[in-house]
Structures are given as structure tokens and as C-alpha cells.
Amino acid sequence: MSNLLYNFNYTTVTLLSLALILAAGFLLTRITKIAKLPNVTGYIIAGILIGPYVLNFIPHEMVENMSFISDIALAFIAFGIGQFFTKEAFKETGFGVFVIIITESLVPGIMVTLFTHFVFCLNWSFCMILGAIATATAPASTMVTIRQYHARGNFVNTLLQVVAFDDAVCLISFSLASAFVSSSIGENVSVSQIIIPVVYNIGALAMGFIGGIILSKLITPNRSQDNRLILTISLLLGIAGLCAAADISPLLSCMVLGTTYINITKDRELFKQVENFTPPVLSVFFVVSGMRLDISSFRSLGIIGVFYFVTRIVGKYIGAYIGCLIAKSTKEVRDYLGLALIPQAGVAIGLAFLGERILPGGMGNMLLTIILSSSVLYELIGPACAKIALIRSGSIKNQKEKTELTSGEIKTEHKNLYCNGKV
């Protein structure tokens, strides 16, 4: 089919490729829904199937030319993360939860970095980027599992706070690692090569902060829904483009943009509107991620991939356990929190693409293959592990208790409405 596409002009090839990517992603999610798997798994599998390494439906050149999709998707992802960083959230979480976030993020990153270097004798640049990505946790699967089983309690509250702030630590860790790696590539490294990437990232933070202020001024109460969306996307794409020009990640800048906007305006409706716009973009992003997965490389990278997969899980559990001990959390939270932090997908995949650009030679492809293949496995077992953690921690009630609880909530709500004169 890819040979057939070559007979058309570039515009036709691009449009047909996008149509096929979206259709394949949709069809595969119908299958993964039957198996009760997250959509991201279906998207990646769809990309693997239609990509140049399996059915070859999409020309390899087209896949390479779609790298800009990752910048757009990362801008939207980071903007959405920013809404969780409100002043109220910081006051509510307290010091203990931040200790847990730091330990459950950094411990697996440090373990992956050190063990990969000393066990497989890989260079520090590769190990640091891989370790930084290991800190990330995908909150979507965990949150869906919580809603599906109506889980609640102290364990759930702590878990939600941790997964909401987890990726921020990952973004900061990756930015620091990438700045160090970028400055260290080459035989002669000057002081300016070390300082300039750091300055660029600080500039990106400032740009996101200023962008958030500008957006808060532009999004006025009388602004139409269409124009709200146009202005927001325009600003996100502009920031992503400037970051790409400086060859740095748009993640921190766009996250600060979202954080600044939510703290100034308290307007969560804009985030919901952007989320309603992004599904096709994220679908293309994940399918293209799967298309770039070289299946033939599994043979040579299998051991490293399995090692990364296992080490990160162990590191997440140990890190969460240590953090809970320091924060003096309950036994249920201490014993099972790490089990619910296994999923890894969106942010990690985006960072893998950025890491591929930073790392020279075949190391970039090795990094991307490890992250993409392990992300599929993490998304396969993550929801099941989260369910086990919720059950063991007592967050999921039995059916009778859930029925009684739901009935009580309905009566309470009805009583409140009656007292307020609404019934």
C-alpha cells in the first residue's frame, strides 16, 4: 500500500496517511475495549501494525516527517498537567505528600540510571535520559480504575495527589538530564555549552509564566467558546515552536502556562474545552509512536528492555514505601501505593522522542524502542495492579457496602436539596 501512496502527490499522501492513522487507531481501540485495556494500548498496537516495520501501509518518509506531532501533543499534555498546580492543592497536600512524590519519582530514576550503566556498561548520557524517563507515571489508567470501582478513602486521596504531581518531577528531572547530556556531547565542552541549555530552560519557564498572564488577559468572560480555543491553541503552538527553535522541551513551558492561568483565573472550563479538542491529536501521536517502533530491534534490546521494565517497578514500590515511612502514612498506603504507580505512557513516550533527538547515533532509537515496548506492557498490567492495590488497601468496598453507600449519598443529597428549597 505504501508503494501505491508513492504514486500520489505529497498532499494526497499526507491526507490519506492521516486518515488511515486515525481510522486504524479507532478500530484497534474497539478491540482493546473488549479486553478492557486503555485506548493508548490500542493506538500503539495500531501504529505497530500499519507502520513500516510490519504491514508498511505508511511510507517511512512520512513517519519521519511527522515528528512535529510530538511537540504539539506534548504542549497539550503539559498544559493539562498545569491545572493541578493550584495554591489550594499545595495547601491541601501538605509536606508529607511531597516527600512521597519526590521519593517515588527519583528512586526508580536513580536505580535505572545506576544499574543500567554498571550492569550493561552503557554510557552515562543514555542512562541518565532513561533514568529521567523512568520517573514518570501515567495517571489516566489509575484514575479510570478508581472511578470504575468507586474506590474512596485515605489511600485513594493520597494516590490521586501523587499521580497529579508526579509528572512535574519527571519533567524537571528530564530537563536537567537533557541539559547535562546536550552540553556533554562532543570532545571539547565549554562553559557556555553547559550554561546555555540551562538558560534556555529558565527562559522557557519565564515564557510559560508570561504566556499564562497573557492568556488570562485574553480569555475574557465575554469571549466566545470558539475564540477561547483559538487563542489558547495559538499560544500553545507558539510556545512549542519557540522551544523547538531552541531545541528544548516544550513541556515545562506549557505546564507553567497552564499553572499560571489556573491560579489567576480559576477557570477550569478552558482546560475541559482543550481536552475535548485534543483526542485526534493524541491519537495520531500515539499511533505514530507505534509506527516508529522497530520490531526487529527487540532481539538485541530485549534484555535491556526487560531489565528497565522490572527495575522501574521495583524502584517505584521502594520509593513510595520510603516516602510513606518518612511521611508517617498509614500501613495501607505504605504497603500498596507503589503497586498503583506502575502505568507509564503519554509523557514518557513524548520524552522518549525528545531523548531520541538528543542522543547521538543508534542510542536514540534504542531509547525509543525500550520506552515504547515497555509502555505497552505497563499499560497492560498497570490497571490490574492498581485494582489489586485498591482492594488490598480497603478502598474498594464489597457490592453490599457500595449499594448502601450509594443509597446514603442519594438520601443526603436529597436532604440537602430539600433544605435549600430546591425540592
C-alpha positions as a printed NumPy array, in Angstrom:
array([[  0.   ,   0.   ,   0.   ],
       [  2.896,   2.352,   0.696],
       [  4.08 ,   1.857,  -2.896],
       [  0.621,   2.859,  -4.094],
       [  0.796,   6.03 ,  -1.989],
       [  4.039,   6.996,  -3.676],
       [  2.12 ,   7.456,  -6.955],
       [  0.219,  10.411,  -5.449],
       [  1.483,  13.898,  -4.682],
       [  2.668,  14.884,  -1.206],
       [ -0.624,  16.456,  -0.15 ],
       [ -2.583,  13.351,  -1.106],
       [ -0.125,  11.077,   0.682],
       [ -0.276,  13.214,   3.834],
       [ -4.072,  13.333,   3.949],
       [ -4.512,   9.619,   3.208],
       [ -1.883,   8.753,   5.821],
       [ -3.625,  10.835,   8.474],
       [ -6.975,   9.285,   7.58 ],
       [ -5.502,   5.793,   7.841],
       [ -3.762,   6.6  ,  11.138],
       [ -6.95 ,   7.882,  12.763],
       [ -9.064,   5.01 ,  11.387],
       [ -6.561,   2.35 ,  12.478],
       [ -6.322,   3.849,  15.951],
       [-10.111,   3.897,  16.288],
       [-10.544,   0.3  ,  15.091],
       [ -7.888,  -1.082,  17.412],
       [ -9.42 ,   0.677,  20.424],
       [-12.662,  -1.199,  19.702],
       [-10.712,  -4.426,  20.266],
       [ -8.819,  -3.183,  23.326],
       [-12.091,  -2.015,  24.884],
       [-13.384,  -5.597,  24.704],
       [-10.22 ,  -6.706,  26.501],
       [-10.712,  -3.808,  28.99 ],
       [ -7.392,  -2.222,  28.028],
       [ -6.729,   1.547,  27.815],
       [ -7.019,   3.316,  24.469],
       [ -3.331,   4.193,  24.38 ],
       [ -2.524,   0.479,  24.092],
       [ -4.795,   0.218,  21.052],
       [ -3.207,   3.265,  19.44 ],
       [  0.331,   1.928,  19.841],
       [ -0.625,  -1.528,  18.558],
       [ -2.357,   0.109,  15.567],
       [  0.813,   2.04 ,  14.819],
       [  2.938,  -1.093,  15.019],
       [  0.641,  -2.912,  12.584],
       [  0.335,  -0.203,   9.9  ],
       [  3.892,   1.07 ,  10.329],
       [  6.884,   0.467,   8.054],
       [  8.15 ,  -2.48 ,  10.129],
       [  5.04 ,  -4.69 ,   9.791],
       [  2.36 ,  -4.047,   7.114],
       [  4.134,  -0.965,   5.731],
       [  0.907,   0.901,   4.948],
       [  2.508,   4.273,   5.692],
       [  5.701,   5.345,   3.868],
       [  8.74 ,   5.506,   6.117],
       [  9.475,   9.06 ,   4.941],
       [  6.005,  10.124,   6.049],
       [  6.611,   8.698,   9.529],
       [  9.872,  10.63 ,   9.817],
       [  8.188,  13.869,   8.712],
       [  5.573,  13.594,  11.484],
       [  7.999,  14.299,  14.319],
       [  6.352,  17.703,  14.855],
       [  3.241,  15.866,  16.111],
       [  5.106,  15.001,  19.313],
       [  5.75 ,  18.694,  20.063],
       [  2.082,  19.541,  19.573],
       [  0.895,  16.604,  21.704],
       [  3.4  ,  17.382,  24.449],
       [  2.248,  21.001,  24.539],
       [ -1.352,  19.895,  25.13 ],
       [ -0.348,  17.25 ,  27.694],
       [  1.792,  19.705,  29.664],
       [ -0.908,  22.397,  29.596],
       [ -3.37 ,  19.887,  31.07 ],
       [ -0.914,  18.922,  33.817],
       [ -0.609,  22.57 ,  34.794],
       [ -4.199,  22.748,  36.03 ],
       [ -3.317,  20.545,  39.031],
       [ -0.808,  23.053,  40.424],
       [ -3.18 ,  25.371,  42.246],
       [ -2.409,  27.154,  45.51 ],
       [ -5.285,  25.287,  47.145],
       [ -3.832,  21.936,  46.064],
       [ -0.461,  22.814,  47.577],
       [ -2.101,  23.764,  50.882],
       [ -4.191,  20.58 ,  50.953],
       [ -1.454,  18.089,  50.161],
       [  0.985,  19.271,  52.792],
       [  4.637,  18.357,  53.219],
       [  4.185,  14.596,  53.588],
       [  2.721,  14.001,  50.138],
       [  5.527,  15.984,  48.514],
       [  8.05 ,  13.722,  50.235],
       [  6.268,  10.698,  48.762],
       [  6.193,  12.305,  45.305],
       [  9.926,  13.024,  45.391],
       [ 10.945,   9.55 ,  46.593],
       [  8.59 ,   7.505,  44.388],
       [  9.792,   9.53 ,  41.361],
       [ 13.525,   9.789,  41.966],
       [ 14.293,   6.367,  43.473],
       [ 13.346,   4.417,  40.302],
       [ 15.144,   7.04 ,  38.188],
       [ 18.337,   6.664,  40.185],
       [ 18.082,   2.853,  40.212],
       [ 17.563,   2.66 ,  36.442],
       [ 20.434,   5.088,  35.791],
       [ 22.978,   3.326,  38.017],
       [ 22.011,  -0.264,  37.273],
       [ 21.829,   0.271,  33.506],
       [ 25.264,   1.85 ,  33.49 ],
       [ 27.023,  -0.688,  35.69 ],
       [ 25.193,  -3.836,  34.525],
       [ 25.197,  -3.158,  30.766],
       [ 28.172,  -0.746,  30.634],
       [ 26.181,   1.815,  28.645],
       [ 27.369,   5.428,  28.629],
       [ 26.1  ,   7.923,  31.181],
       [ 24.233,  10.052,  28.638],
       [ 21.91 ,   7.205,  27.663],
       [ 21.492,   6.021,  31.268],
       [ 20.629,   9.483,  32.586],
       [ 17.962,  10.092,  29.94 ],
       [ 16.481,   6.623,  30.501],
       [ 16.532,   7.148,  34.266],
       [ 14.822,  10.532,  33.969],
       [ 12.023,   8.993,  31.895],
       [ 11.665,   6.182,  34.47 ],
       [ 10.386,   8.733,  36.993],
       [  7.151,   9.321,  35.023],
       [  3.795,   7.746,  35.877],
       [  0.727,   7.811,  33.623],
       [ -2.226,   8.873,  35.79 ],
       [ -5.007,   8.122,  33.284],
       [ -5.189,   4.357,  33.783],
       [ -5.118,   4.658,  37.557],
       [ -7.796,   7.354,  37.634],
       [-10.095,   5.353,  35.35 ],
       [ -9.689,   2.296,  37.595],
       [-10.571,   4.371,  40.669],
       [-13.736,   5.686,  39.024],
       [-14.72 ,   2.279,  37.643],
       [-14.711,   0.601,  41.064],
       [-15.936,   3.646,  43.05 ],
       [-12.849,   3.478,  45.259],
       [-12.502,   6.011,  48.073],
       [-10.682,   6.683,  51.299],
       [ -7.308,   7.908,  52.511],
       [ -5.391,   5.626,  50.147],
       [ -7.257,   6.992,  47.122],
       [ -6.775,  10.611,  48.234],
       [ -3.028,  10.108,  48.605],
       [ -2.787,   8.23 ,  45.302],
       [ -4.601,  10.961,  43.365],
       [ -2.366,  13.662,  44.819],
       [  0.772,  11.708,  43.957],
       [ -0.155,  10.925,  40.347],
       [ -1.271,  14.531,  39.789],
       [  2.165,  15.931,  40.682],
       [  4.346,  13.008,  39.613],
       [  4.935,  14.121,  36.031],
       [  6.139,  17.539,  37.191],
       [  9.109,  15.86 ,  38.887],
       [  9.67 ,  13.863,  35.707],
       [  9.664,  16.991,  33.526],
       [ 12.146,  18.749,  35.782],
       [ 14.381,  15.655,  36.003],
       [ 14.349,  15.194,  32.235],
       [ 15.08 ,  18.862,  31.594],
       [ 18.102,  18.746,  33.911],
       [ 19.328,  15.452,  32.436],
       [ 18.87 ,  16.622,  28.841],
       [ 20.67 ,  19.902,  29.582],
       [ 23.605,  17.967,  31.038],
       [ 23.668,  15.441,  28.192],
       [ 23.384,  18.104,  25.483],
       [ 26.283,  20.019,  26.978],
       [ 28.436,  16.914,  27.395],
       [ 28.116,  15.589,  23.835],
       [ 31.372,  16.304,  21.986],
       [ 35.023,  16.128,  22.867],
       [ 35.533,  19.761,  23.857],
       [ 32.897,  21.15 ,  26.207],
       [ 32.999,  24.84 ,  27.048],
       [ 31.358,  26.59 ,  29.97 ],
       [ 28.881,  28.216,  27.592],
       [ 27.76 ,  24.796,  26.336],
       [ 26.827,  23.868,  29.895],
       [ 25.216,  27.181,  30.83 ],
       [ 23.265,  27.918,  27.632],
       [ 20.883,  24.897,  27.853],
       [ 20.139,  25.811,  31.483],
       [ 19.498,  29.422,  30.486],
       [ 17.2  ,  28.258,  27.682],
       [ 15.144,  26.152,  30.11 ],
       [ 14.891,  29.043,  32.572],
       [ 13.787,  31.191,  29.662],
       [ 11.166,  28.589,  28.778],
       [  9.791,  28.772,  32.315],
       [  9.624,  32.565,  32.094],
       [  7.956,  32.312,  28.693],
       [  5.311,  29.979,  30.106],
       [  4.669,  32.311,  33.044],
       [  4.31 ,  35.358,  30.79 ],
       [  2.15 ,  33.328,  28.408],
       [ -0.167,  32.392,  31.273],
       [ -0.602,  36.049,  32.215],
       [ -1.281,  36.997,  28.6  ],
       [ -3.803,  34.166,  28.226],
       [ -5.625,  35.241,  31.393],
       [ -5.993,  38.732,  29.912],
       [ -7.13 ,  37.463,  26.514],
       [ -9.734,  34.991,  27.842],
       [-12.372,  37.454,  29.   ],
       [-15.89 ,  36.465,  30.213],
       [-17.495,  37.756,  27.02 ],
       [-15.104,  35.835,  24.772],
       [-16.833,  33.177,  22.668],
       [-16.009,  29.493,  23.127],
       [-14.504,  29.295,  19.64 ],
       [-12.203,  32.25 ,  20.207],
       [-11.152,  30.942,  23.637],
       [ -9.971,  27.749,  21.984],
       [ -8.3  ,  29.561,  19.08 ],
       [ -6.321,  31.864,  21.374],
       [ -5.227,  29.024,  23.675],
       [ -4.064,  26.734,  20.882],
       [ -2.321,  29.628,  19.141],
       [ -0.347,  30.382,  22.31 ],
       [  0.498,  26.709,  22.915],
       [  1.733,  26.205,  19.353],
       [  3.72 ,  29.433,  19.507],
       [  5.472,  28.374,  22.704],
       [  6.123,  24.888,  21.317],
       [  7.602,  26.422,  18.172],
       [  9.922,  28.735,  20.1  ],
       [ 11.045,  25.839,  22.278],
       [ 11.73 ,  23.745,  19.162],
       [ 13.809,  26.608,  17.755],
       [ 15.946,  26.483,  20.899],
       [ 15.935,  22.651,  20.737],
       [ 14.418,  22.273,  24.212],
       [ 11.302,  20.53 ,  25.516],
       [  8.02 ,  22.482,  25.44 ],
       [  6.802,  20.524,  28.477],
       [  7.942,  22.796,  31.3  ],
       [  6.983,  25.976,  29.497],
       [  3.466,  24.791,  28.613],
       [  2.984,  23.333,  32.101],
       [  3.861,  26.696,  33.655],
       [  1.455,  28.322,  31.181],
       [ -1.388,  26.139,  32.475],
       [ -0.345,  26.62 ,  36.102],
       [ -0.206,  30.399,  35.789],
       [ -3.558,  30.578,  34.035],
       [ -5.438,  28.369,  36.533],
       [ -4.059,  30.255,  39.54 ],
       [ -5.011,  33.651,  38.101],
       [ -8.448,  32.825,  36.706],
       [ -9.621,  29.629,  38.489],
       [-11.135,  28.792,  35.079],
       [-11.218,  25.007,  34.626],
       [-13.67 ,  25.19 ,  31.742],
       [-10.871,  26.178,  29.37 ],
       [ -8.95 ,  23.008,  30.24 ],
       [-12.064,  20.915,  29.595],
       [-12.52 ,  22.637,  26.239],
       [ -8.912,  21.955,  25.237],
       [ -9.267,  18.318,  26.382],
       [-12.294,  17.933,  24.103],
       [-10.204,  19.207,  21.195],
       [ -7.128,  17.029,  21.72 ],
       [ -8.282,  13.375,  21.189],
       [ -7.445,  13.304,  17.439],
       [ -4.046,  14.914,  18.106],
       [ -3.198,  12.444,  20.863],
       [ -4.495,   9.55 ,  18.749],
       [ -2.156,  10.495,  15.891],
       [  0.67 ,  10.989,  18.384],
       [  0.351,   7.522,  19.925],
       [ -0.217,   5.762,  16.582],
       [  2.865,   7.452,  15.12 ],
       [  4.74 ,   6.371,  18.252],
       [  3.817,   2.774,  17.479],
       [  4.761,   3.191,  13.819],
       [  8.278,   4.159,  14.841],
       [  8.723,   1.007,  16.91 ],
       [ 11.242,  -1.224,  15.127],
       [ 10.084,  -4.764,  15.926],
       [ 13.35 ,  -6.272,  14.683],
       [ 15.252,  -4.421,  17.387],
       [ 13.506,  -6.414,  20.141],
       [ 16.007,  -9.244,  19.683],
       [ 19.036,  -7.12 ,  20.567],
       [ 17.296,  -4.846,  23.08 ],
       [ 15.155,  -7.425,  24.851],
       [ 17.37 ,  -7.888,  27.891],
       [ 17.802,  -4.156,  28.479],
       [ 14.074,  -3.585,  27.968],
       [ 13.106,  -6.298,  30.443],
       [ 15.671,  -5.002,  32.926],
       [ 14.248,  -1.474,  32.629],
       [ 10.689,  -2.796,  32.954],
       [ 11.401,  -4.709,  36.169],
       [ 13.802,  -2.185,  37.74 ],
       [ 11.344,   0.685,  37.35 ],
       [  8.537,  -1.301,  39.017],
       [ 10.793,  -2.26 ,  41.935],
       [ 12.044,   1.326,  42.196],
       [  8.513,   2.747,  42.234],
       [  7.496,   0.41 ,  45.04 ],
       [ 10.631,   1.038,  47.132],
       [ 10.467,   4.8  ,  46.542],
       [  6.8  ,   5.   ,  47.547],
       [  7.444,   2.829,  50.611],
       [ 10.35 ,   5.012,  51.784],
       [  8.344,   8.185,  51.208],
       [  5.398,   6.829,  53.18 ],
       [  7.693,   5.891,  56.062],
       [  9.115,   9.421,  56.193],
       [  5.642,  10.954,  55.875],
       [  4.292,   8.554,  58.536],
       [  1.459,   7.359,  56.287],
       [ -0.871,   4.543,  57.272],
       [  0.144,   0.916,  56.744],
       [ -2.337,   0.502,  53.87 ],
       [ -0.88 ,   3.47 ,  51.989],
       [  2.684,   2.405,  52.746],
       [  2.228,  -1.197,  51.608],
       [  0.244,  -0.714,  48.393],
       [  0.833,   2.782,  46.998],
       [  3.786,   1.687,  44.87 ],
       [  1.697,  -1.04 ,  43.266],
       [ -0.697,   1.592,  41.889],
       [  2.084,   3.686,  40.295],
       [  3.106,   1.254,  37.551],
       [  1.434,   2.672,  34.388],
       [  3.656,   4.713,  32.086],
       [  2.62 ,   6.084,  28.698],
       [  1.955,   9.588,  27.369],
       [  4.605,  11.804,  28.957],
       [  7.228,   9.033,  28.897],
       [  6.665,   8.42 ,  25.171],
       [  6.899,  12.127,  24.436],
       [ 10.122,  12.398,  26.413],
       [ 11.49 ,   9.364,  24.57 ],
       [ 11.056,  11.228,  21.286],
       [ 12.896,  14.216,  22.726],
       [ 15.59 ,  11.912,  24.056],
       [ 15.94 ,  10.365,  20.602],
       [ 16.824,  13.798,  19.248],
       [ 19.358,  14.459,  21.995],
       [ 21.208,  11.137,  21.966],
       [ 23.617,  10.505,  19.089],
       [ 23.652,   7.541,  16.718],
       [ 21.676,   4.418,  17.47 ],
       [ 21.246,   5.239,  21.165],
       [ 18.204,   7.379,  20.407],
       [ 16.462,   4.537,  18.598],
       [ 17.395,   2.174,  21.426],
       [ 15.849,   4.538,  23.979],
       [ 12.641,   4.943,  21.951],
       [ 12.246,   1.193,  21.468],
       [ 12.699,   0.463,  25.181],
       [ 10.169,   3.103,  26.259],
       [  7.554,   2.241,  23.625],
       [  7.714,  -1.511,  24.2  ],
       [  7.714,  -1.208,  27.998],
       [  4.86 ,   1.334,  27.885],
       [  2.651,  -1.25 ,  26.202],
       [  3.454,  -3.749,  28.965],
       [  2.975,  -1.126,  31.701],
       [ -0.434,  -0.201,  30.303],
       [ -1.386,  -3.885,  30.105],
       [ -0.587,  -4.722,  33.737],
       [ -0.983,  -1.255,  35.292],
       [ -4.781,  -1.197,  35.7  ],
       [ -4.795,  -4.718,  37.13 ],
       [ -2.088,  -3.803,  39.656],
       [ -3.984,  -0.635,  40.587],
       [ -7.122,  -2.696,  41.195],
       [ -5.191,  -5.102,  43.442],
       [ -3.776,  -2.134,  45.396],
       [ -7.246,  -0.629,  45.822],
       [ -8.678,  -3.934,  47.04 ],
       [ -5.798,  -4.693,  49.435],
       [ -5.901,  -1.188,  50.881],
       [ -9.625,  -1.489,  51.573],
       [-10.52 ,   1.285,  49.126],
       [-12.928,  -0.888,  47.135],
       [-15.978,  -1.897,  49.15 ],
       [-17.96 ,  -5.061,  48.525],
       [-21.133,  -4.81 ,  46.485],
       [-23.463,  -4.597,  49.506],
       [-21.453,  -1.802,  51.097],
       [-21.308,   0.097,  47.797],
       [-25.075,  -0.187,  47.399],
       [-25.685,   1.057,  50.941],
       [-23.174,   3.867,  50.47 ],
       [-24.719,   4.96 ,  47.189],
       [-28.199,   4.915,  48.768],
       [-26.943,   7.006,  51.672],
       [-25.344,   9.534,  49.319],
       [-28.624,   9.871,  47.404],
       [-30.581,  10.449,  50.633],
       [-28.045,  13.   ,  51.847],
       [-28.127,  14.864,  48.544],
       [-31.944,  14.829,  48.517],
       [-31.986,  16.174,  52.099],
       [-29.601,  18.995,  51.148],
       [-31.702,  19.944,  48.154],
       [-34.868,  19.907,  50.309],
       [-33.286,  22.133,  52.946],
       [-32.175,  24.572,  50.265],
       [-35.69 ,  24.78 ,  48.861],
       [-34.761,  23.124,  45.558],
       [-37.094,  20.135,  46.   ]])
